[in-house]
Amino acid sequence: FTYEYAFQLYAEDAKTNDNLGSAIAMHDGIVVAGAPGPDFYAAGYADIDDGGAVYTFDMSTGEQLAKLQPRTSTYLPNIGCNGFGMTVAMTAGLIVVGAGRARTPCAGGTKAGAAFTFSVPQGGIGLRARETPWWWGQGPTYHQTSQLKPPENELQMEFGVAVALHETIWSSGPRQTIIAIGSPGVRNDV
């Protein structure tokens, strides 16, 4: 096999210590790149723009298509989702993003963690082609479809530190997507 350098991905709003590319997934002409921010935050530092982001890019040109960040059910910035983008996975029409260092109010406690799912519009829809922000409605934009939290509100669970997707197409039924979320802090106290 021989490999050829194509291009480097750049976020249009890049900042120092964003760590863009810490996690990468690719599917159907789209590259998903996590930018979870720094490993450690100074007190009061991590707000919505510093808690992490995920960027989508056109695989053939490297053009940025969108920037995804966590939102609440009322579409407000979801504060405390530290590490958002530390893990990413993608399959047809779906992106899963882990935020293993998420804290209150995004998660149930310090490093409890969280994961988020986003629908992917057909063809990825370019950043400049959209007329409305991605979080508005079910139209042809990236749409946050859920926030997943650990079953218990325990500290240090790091839910979302690993994410994976598996898609199965049954011959006699609909497509099924299975989401796996890692949580190294889970305890087995019996």
Salt bridges, closest charged atoms under 4 A:
GLU12 OE2 - ARG128 NH2 2.79
ASP13 OD2 - LYS67 NZ 2.46
ASP39 OD1 - ARG101 NH1 3.96
ASP49 OD1 - LYS67 NZ 3.95
ASP50 OD1 - LYS15 NZ 2.88
GLU63 OE2 - ARG128 NH1 3.09
GLU154 OE1 - ARG187 NH1 3.42
GLU167 OE2 - ARG175 NH1 3.28
ASP189 OD2 - ARG187 NE 2.98
